[in-house]
Amino acid sequence: MLQALGEARIVVTKRCVDVPDLMASAASGAAAVAVVSGDLPRLDAEAVMHLLRYDVRTLGVSADPSAGERLARLGVVETTAPDPAAVVAAVLRVAARDVVADPDGDDGRATGRHLDEGRPSARGRVLAVWGPAGSPGRTTVAVGLADALAAAGRPVLLVDADPYGGTIAQQLGVLDEISGLLAVARMANLGTLDGEALARACRRVGDRFDLVTGLPRADRRVEVRPDVLGTVLATAADGSDVVVDCGFCLEDPDVPLARDRMTLDALAAADEVVVVGTAEPAGLARLARGLVELRDVAGGVPLRVVVNRMRPTLGWSERDIVGMIEGYARPLGVHFLPEDRAAVDRALVAGRALSELGESHLRAALTELATALDPSAPVLSRAAARPAGRRGLRRRLAG
């Protein structure tokens, strides 16, 4: 093989002994392609991503026809048979390819796939549910939205991706101590995650939807490597709509192992972000600041705002709140969920979804939200007109 590469005027800069040696060699900038055996120990998605950061594309060589699919999930550009002529031709092809994106850039994540490869047309949507600090009810909305979408007959997967420790399992009475998120993250990093493997890691919630349980402790978020969550969500969206419960913090976007990396990866993978805030003065102030932060971090992702715990005793109307929100963002819609403590308490105590406990005002409002999120339904705002009283509300929030 080395002779064939030499005859093709391809320079072999080094024969590496293992993956750490290969990763160190990539930093020199001397190579454009890494040719690796399909069964190379410790070759995983993190190693391939490291190579991409130095503009080194990975070519797999294997006699096993099934190895190509596994290596492709790691980000390997192409896999070829161990024939000298085939390897030479593959090296030339891979060297001429562009990666999808700079792994450290703002416009996407590198996958090592060719630019003309797109997502399958028949796929579910990824809906990231995010909210600022202050307990706006983000997890309750995420669970209720997944429940409402499933009640409408859609296959739904709910993913608990809160890096500060998930609580959805406890909220729904799932007592399994095994973290589904850690399980699928490990499989994604090894390139073994597919639809069947994902299904095995999920827990069924009643007869409604599937759940990937979250982190058992916040310190274990380091086991979910950067960009792995995006792979998990893309795999999940092949067969269902995906609702992701994100963390609240958006700091440290440039630190690969920052705690908030999971949240940023979920937002980057989302087709739409559902932003949750509360209707009282402090909650609306946090929501306004959060919309500005979110615009800076995920400016290209469509937003839909949900104002939770709305009640008439606050002294302002839905139109007032819509006007305030539109001063900071242009969401697809603004939706209001009523203060319904009794329904939430019944669900929490029973460890059940709202739909399993009969009708309630909150369930009806979540059903309206799910209908608005249906891609075949028209996007409507319940209070589209900008009110005359907007300045007064913003002044009260600022004070």
N, C-alpha and C positions, 0 to 999 in steps of 0.2 A: 504493500500500500504506500509506504514511504517513497518507493521508487516511482510509482505512478504519479504521486503528487509532485515529485521533483521534475519528472518529464513534462508535466503540465505547467512548469515554472511557478508552482505554488510553494512559497517558503514556509517551512515548518520551524517556527521559532523555538518551540520547546516541547518535550514529551513529559507531561506532568505525571507525578506518581499517584496523586489522589485529588479529591475535590479541594481541600484547603490550598494545595499547591497550585491548582488551576485558578482559584480565585485570586491568589496573590499575583500570579503571572498576568492576569487580565489587567491589573492596575498599571502595568508598564505601558499600556497603550500600543504595544507592538503588533497585536493580533486583531483580526477582524472576525474570525470564526473559531469556535472551540468544537473540536470533533471528539465526542465522548461515546463510550460504550453504553448501550441501552440498559445494562445492569450495573452501572458504576455505583458502588456504595456511596451513600450520603449525598447523592444527587437529588436535590429537591427544588421546589419552587423558589425558595430563598436564594439558593446558589445560582439558579438561572437568572433571577432578578439582579443579583450582584454583577454578573457578567454583562447584562444589558446596560447597567449604569456606566460601564466602560466601553459601550458600543461593540461588545462582543456578542455575536449571535451564536446560538448553540445548535449543532448538528448531531443528531443521534445516529448510531450505527448498531443495527441489531438484525439477527437472522429470524427473530420472532415477529411474525406479521402483526401480532396484537400489541407489540410494544409501542408502535407509533401513536396510538390513541392515548396511552398513559403518559408518554413523554410530551405530547402536545398539551396536555393539561398542566404540565410543569412550566410551559412556555417555550419548549424546544421548537425551533422553527420548522424542522423537517427531520424525518427519520428515513434512512436508506439501508439497503442490504449491504453486508460486508464484502462487496465486490469492488476491487480497486477502481475500475472505470466508473462505476456508479457513485463511489465516494467522491472522485474528482469532479464529476458533473454536479453533484449535490453541493460541494464546497463552493463552486463558482456561482451556483444559483443563490445559495444562502448569503454569500458575501455581497451580492447585488441587491438584496432585499433591504427595505427600510423597516425599522420597528414601528409599531403602532404609535407610540408616544414616548417621550422622555420619561423614565420612571420617576424623576423628581420634578416633573413639570406640573403645570396647573390644568392641563387640558385632557388628562386621562391617565390611565395606567398602562404600562407596557405589558404586552402579552406575548411578544415574539411572533405574532401572527402577521400575515401579509396584509397590506393596507386595503386590498380589495375584498377581504373577508369581512362579512357583516354578521350581525346577530340574526338568528332565525326569525322569520317573520311571525310565526305563530308562537308567541311567548306571553307569559303573564307580565304584569307590571310590578315593579318594586316601589313600594310606598314607605318612605322613611317618616316616622313620627318623632318629631323633635320639639322640645320646649326649653325655655330658659330655666335658670335656678328658681327655687321657690315653690316647688311641688304644685305645678299647674294641673296635674292630673294626666300627665303624658302616658303613663302605663295604662291607666284606666281607659283612655281614649284608644290606645293601640289595641288592647284586648277587645274593646267594644266594636272597633272598626273591623277587625278580623272576624268577629262573630257575626256582624251585620252583613259583610260581604259573603260569608259562607251561607248565611240564611237565605241569601238571594240566589243560591245555587252555584256559586263560583268555588272552584278548588282554591283553598287558601292555606298558606304556611305562615305562621307567626314566629318571628325570630327575636329572642331576647338578646340584644347586643349592647346592653348597658355596661360600660367598662367599670363602673363602680359597684358591680354586683347585681345580678338579676333577681327580680322578685316575682316574675310572672308565674313561675311554677307554684310558688306558695299561694299566689292569688287565685289560681285555678285548681288548687288542691292536688297538684302533682307532687308526690312525695319521693320520686326517684332522685337519688343523690348523685347520679351520673350527669355531668354537664353535656348536653347535646352540642352546644357551641364548641367546646373544646374537642369533642370527638370529630365533628365535621371539619374543624380547622386543621387537625392533624392529617386527616385524609386529603384535604385540599393541598396541603404543603407537600405531601408525598405523591400527588398526582393520581390518587386512587378514588377520588370523589366523583361519583356519577349519580344519576337519579336513584338507582336502587340502594346505593350506600347511604345516600341522604335519607331515604325513606326509613331505613333501619335505625337511624339515629334520632328520628322524630318520635314524639309521644302524641297519641291521638287524644284530643279533648272532646269528650262525649262523642257524638256522631257529626260534629260540626267541622273542625279544622285540625291541622297538625301544628305541633309546637316544637321548636328547637329551644330547649331550656338554656338558661344563661350561665354566667360564671358563678361558681359557688362562693368565691371570695374575690375581692377587687385585685389582690396582688397576683392573681393568676392570669390577668389580661395579657402579660408578656408572652403567654403561650399562643396567643392569636397574633401571628406575625403580620407585618404590614402587607396590605393588598390581599391577604388571604380571605378576608370577609367579602370582598368584592367577588372573588371566585365562587364562594359559597352562595351568594345571592344570585349570581348569574346562573348557576346550576339549578337553584330552586325555581327560578322564574321560567325555566324550560317547561315546567308542568303545572304551575299554579301562580296565582297572584301572591305576592310576598309583602307582608307588613312587618316592618322592622322597628322595634322599640330602641331608640338611640339614647346615648348619654346626653347630659345638658351642656357640657363644656366644649368650647370650640377653640381652646388655646393650643399653642405649640404645633401649628400645622407643618413646620419645617423640621420637627424632631421625629425621626422614623419610629422610635420606640416610646413616644409619648403616650400617656394614658388615653388621650383623646383621639389617637389615631384611628381606633375602631369607629368612633362616631363620624370622623371625617371620611373614612372609607365608605361607610353606609350612605352618607349624603352624596358622595361622588357616584355611587352605583344607582342612586334612586332615579326613577322616572318622574317622581313628584314628591315633594316634601310637604307633610302636614304639620304645620306649626301650631303648637298648643299654648295658649295663655289663659289667664284668668281675668275676670271682669272687674275686680276691685282696683282701686288706684295703683297700689304697688304692683299688682299683676300686670296691668296695662303698661306701666312704665318699664317693667322688665321685658314685656313683649316688644315694645318699641325698640329698646336697645338690642334685643335679640334679632329682630328683623334686619337691623343695620349690620350686625356681626355676620349673620347668615348670608347677606348679600355679598360681603367681602370674601367669604369662604366658599360659597357655592352659588355664585351669582347667576350661572346659566341654568339652574334647575328650577322648574316651575314650582311655585309655592301656593299653598292653600291654607288659610288661617282658620283655626278653630278657637273660638272664645268660650272657655269652659266656665261653669258655675254662674251663668247669667241669671240675675234676679232683679225684680222691679225696685227693690229697696235701695239700689245703688244711686239712683237719681239721674241716670242718663239712659238713652235709648240705644237700640241696635244701630240706628243710623248715625248717632254720635260716634260710636265706637268704630264703625266702618270708615267714617271720615278721618278719624285719627290714624287708623292703620294705613289708609291710602296716602297719608303724608310721609310714610316711611317705605312703603313697598306697593307694588301693583300685583296683588295675588290673583289667582284664578277665581277665587271666591272667598267670602267670609261667612263662616257658619257659627251658629250659637247653640251651645248645649246648656240645658237648664240646670239649676241647682236641684239635685235629686238625691240627697244624702241617704234617704231611706232605701232607695233601690240599690245604691252602691253598697251600703252596709249589708243588705240581704245577700248580695252576690259574694262579698268578701267573707262573710261568716260561713256561707254554704260552700265556698270554693267552687263556684259555678259561674258560667257566663250569664249575662243579662237575659239572653233569649231563653234560657232554661227556667227562668223564674217568672214568666208571664209578662204582661204589658207594663210599661212604665213610660213616663215622659222622656227620660234619658234614652231609653231604648228606641223610642220613636224618632228622636233627634239624630241618633247615630244611624238609623236606617236612612234618613234623609241624606246624611253625609255620604254613606256608602253609595246611594243612588247617584249623587253628584260626581262621585269618583269613577263611576262606570264610564269607560271611554266612549261608549255609544250614546251616552246621554248628553244633552246640551249643558254647557257650563253656565250656571245662573248664580247670581248673588242675591241674597234675600233683601239687601238694602244697598242697591247700586248707586243711588243718588248721594252726592256729597252734601252734608247738611250745613245749614247756616250756623249751627252751634258748635262747629268743630274747634274753633279757636278757643272757646271757653273750656272745652274738655281738655285740650292740650295744655292750657295754662294751669288747670287744676292738677294735671299729672306732673308738670314741671315743678310746681310748688311743693 
